Amino acid sequence: MIGGIGVGELVIILVIVLLIFGPNKLGDVGSAIGRGISGFKKAMKDKDSDENKDEDNKV
């Protein structure tokens, strides 16, 4: 169980997504989500490093 969602609910969600996007677009959607997540992680990492540089300059 992930965050209160069980296996049954995940299967239902995946079936609905498959019906909406179709099997051909599902790979494109997955890769777009992956790129978005990696971009978000990179932005958060850059923000943290920028904040650390600002703190180092104040000292």
C-alpha positions in Angstrom: 0.0 0.0 0.0 1.5 3.3 -1.1 0.1 6.4 0.6 -3.3 4.7 1.3 -3.7 3.4 -2.3 -3.8 -0.3 -2.6 -2.9 -2.6 -5.5 -6.5 -2.8 -6.7 -6.8 1.0 -6.9 -3.5 1.2 -8.8 -4.7 -1.3 -11.4 -7.9 0.6 -11.9 -6.0 3.9 -12.3 -3.6 2.3 -14.8 -6.5 0.8 -16.8 -8.2 4.2 -17.0 -4.9 5.9 -18.1 -4.5 3.2 -20.8 -8.0 3.8 -22.1 -7.5 7.6 -22.2 -4.1 7.7 -23.8 -3.9 4.4 -25.6 -1.0 2.0 -25.7 1.0 4.0 -28.3 1.0 7.3 -26.3 1.6 5.6 -22.9 5.4 5.5 -23.5 5.5 9.2 -24.5 3.5 10.1 -21.4 5.8 8.1 -19.1 8.9 9.7 -20.6 7.5 13.2 -20.3 6.6 12.6 -16.6 10.2 11.2 -16.1 11.7 14.3 -17.7 9.5 16.6 -15.6 10.5 14.8 -12.3 14.2 14.9 -13.2 13.9 18.6 -14.1 12.2 19.3 -10.8 14.9 17.5 -8.9 17.6 19.4 -10.7 15.9 22.7 -10.0 15.7 21.9 -6.3 19.3 20.8 -6.2 20.4 24.1 -7.9 18.3 26.1 -5.5 19.9 24.4 -2.5 23.4 25.0 -3.9 22.5 28.7 -4.6 21.2 29.1 -1.0 24.5 27.5 0.4 26.5 30.0 -1.7 24.5 32.9 -0.3 25.1 31.7 3.2 28.8 31.3 2.6 29.1 34.8 1.2 27.4 36.3 4.3 30.0 34.7 6.7 
